[in-house]
Amino acid sequence: MSKAIDRFLDAAAVLNHDVEVRRFPEGTKTAEDAARAIGCDVAQIVKSLVFMADDGSPVLALTSGANRVDTDRLASIAGARSVRRANPEEARAATGFAVGGTPPFGHPDPVRTFLDRDLLAHDEVWAAAGTPDAVFRTDPSELERVTGAEIADFKEGGG
């Protein structure tokens, strides 16, 4: 494995969330890549997207792979005037993981997290497990439990 995957697995164990990491040498960095490698619908992919609120605090949006984040809606839900996509250094500082492999939990400090309501429509979803070629399967209710996420509607063009 890798140190990042080991950190992710340690966090999963602490949260009593039994996961199996699957690795794909071709990579799972984008939602489309992950869906193709796994053989699932892109809507079942959980994108762990880090944003920075105007007060400098990170916000994690666990977004369906089929959706894009409406930053104005996310800011409103987070109680911020605005949010912007974190740069790779900010994302790593907030989560401890590199962009493309950021898992939805296992971060060094708590990050306010929102879960895309559209993910609840699926029996199983897939999320990054610490590196750009590693994923794990879970169900949306378990993902909500282990992340402490608030379920919200923040996708572009919908509600």
C-alpha positions in Angstrom: 0.0 0.0 0.0 1.1 3.6 0.5 1.4 5.8 3.6 -1.6 7.9 2.4 -3.8 4.7 2.0 -2.5 3.4 5.4 -3.6 6.7 7.0 -7.0 6.4 5.4 -7.4 2.8 6.6 -6.4 3.8 10.1 -9.0 6.5 10.1 -11.6 4.1 8.8 -10.8 1.6 11.6 -11.1 4.4 14.2 -14.6 5.2 12.8 -15.5 1.5 12.8 -16.0 1.6 9.1 -14.9 -1.6 7.5 -13.6 -0.7 4.0 -11.7 -2.5 1.2 -9.4 -0.4 -0.8 -9.3 -1.2 -4.5 -6.4 0.2 -6.7 -6.5 0.9 -10.4 -3.2 1.4 -12.0 -4.8 3.4 -14.8 -5.9 5.9 -12.2 -9.1 7.2 -10.7 -8.2 10.9 -10.4 -11.3 12.2 -12.1 -14.9 11.0 -11.6 -15.0 9.8 -15.2 -11.8 7.9 -14.8 -13.0 6.3 -11.6 -16.4 5.3 -13.0 -14.8 3.8 -16.1 -12.3 1.8 -13.9 -14.9 0.6 -11.4 -17.6 -0.1 -13.9 -20.3 2.1 -12.3 -22.2 5.2 -13.2 -20.4 8.5 -12.8 -23.2 9.7 -10.5 -22.0 7.0 -7.9 -18.6 8.6 -7.7 -18.0 10.8 -4.6 -15.8 13.8 -5.5 -14.1 15.2 -2.3 -13.8 18.8 -3.3 -12.1 21.3 -0.9 -13.2 24.9 -1.0 -12.0 27.9 1.1 -14.5 30.2 2.7 -13.9 33.9 2.8 -12.9 33.6 6.4 -10.1 31.2 5.4 -11.7 28.0 6.8 -11.9 24.9 4.5 -15.2 23.4 3.4 -15.4 19.9 2.0 -18.1 19.2 -0.6 -18.8 15.5 -1.1 -20.3 15.8 -4.6 -21.8 13.3 -7.0 -19.5 12.8 -9.9 -22.3 13.8 -12.2 -22.6 17.2 -10.6 -20.7 20.5 -10.4 -20.7 22.6 -7.3 -22.6 25.9 -7.3 -20.2 28.0 -5.2 -22.8 30.6 -4.3 -25.2 27.9 -3.0 -22.3 26.2 -1.1 -21.3 29.5 0.4 -24.8 30.2 1.6 -25.2 26.7 3.1 -21.8 27.1 4.8 -22.8 30.6 6.2 -20.0 32.3 4.2 -20.1 35.3 1.9 -18.2 33.3 -0.7 -16.2 30.2 -1.3 -13.6 29.3 -3.9 -11.9 26.1 -4.9 -8.9 25.5 -2.7 -5.5 25.4 -4.5 -3.6 22.1 -4.2 -1.5 23.3 -1.3 -4.6 24.5 0.6 -6.4 21.3 -0.1 -3.5 19.2 1.2 -3.1 21.4 4.3 -6.9 21.0 5.1 -7.1 17.3 4.5 -3.6 15.8 4.6 -4.1 14.3 1.2 -3.3 15.3 -2.4 -6.0 16.5 -4.8 -7.3 13.5 -6.8 -6.9 11.1 -3.9 -8.6 13.1 -1.1 -10.8 10.7 0.9 -14.0 12.0 2.5 -12.6 11.4 6.1 -9.3 10.8 7.8 -8.2 14.4 7.8 -5.8 15.7 10.5 -8.4 18.2 11.8 -12.2 18.3 11.4 -13.3 19.9 8.2 -16.9 21.2 7.8 -18.4 18.7 5.3 -21.5 18.7 3.1 -22.9 15.7 1.4 -24.6 16.1 -2.0 -28.2 15.0 -1.6 -28.0 13.3 -5.0 -25.7 10.6 -3.6 -28.5 9.3 -1.4 -30.2 7.9 -4.5 -27.6 5.2 -4.8 -27.2 1.9 -2.9 -23.5 2.2 -3.1 -21.0 5.0 -3.9 -17.3 5.0 -4.4 -14.8 7.5 -3.0 -11.1 8.2 -3.0 -9.0 6.2 -0.5 -5.9 8.4 -0.2 -4.2 8.3 -3.6 -5.3 9.0 -7.2 -5.5 5.3 -8.0 -7.3 4.0 -4.9 -11.0 3.9 -4.1 -13.4 2.3 -1.6 -17.1 1.4 -1.8 -19.6 2.5 0.9 -23.3 3.4 1.2 -24.4 7.0 1.4 -25.8 6.6 5.0 -22.6 5.2 6.2 -20.7 8.0 4.4 -22.9 10.5 6.2 -22.2 8.8 9.6 -18.4 8.6 9.3 -17.9 12.1 7.9 -20.5 13.9 10.1 -21.6 15.6 6.9 -24.6 17.8 6.5 -26.8 16.7 3.6 -27.4 19.6 1.3 -28.3 20.7 -2.2 -25.4 22.6 -3.8 -25.2 21.4 -7.3 -25.2 23.8 -10.3 -28.6 24.1 -12.1 -30.7 22.3 -9.6 -32.1 21.9 -6.2 
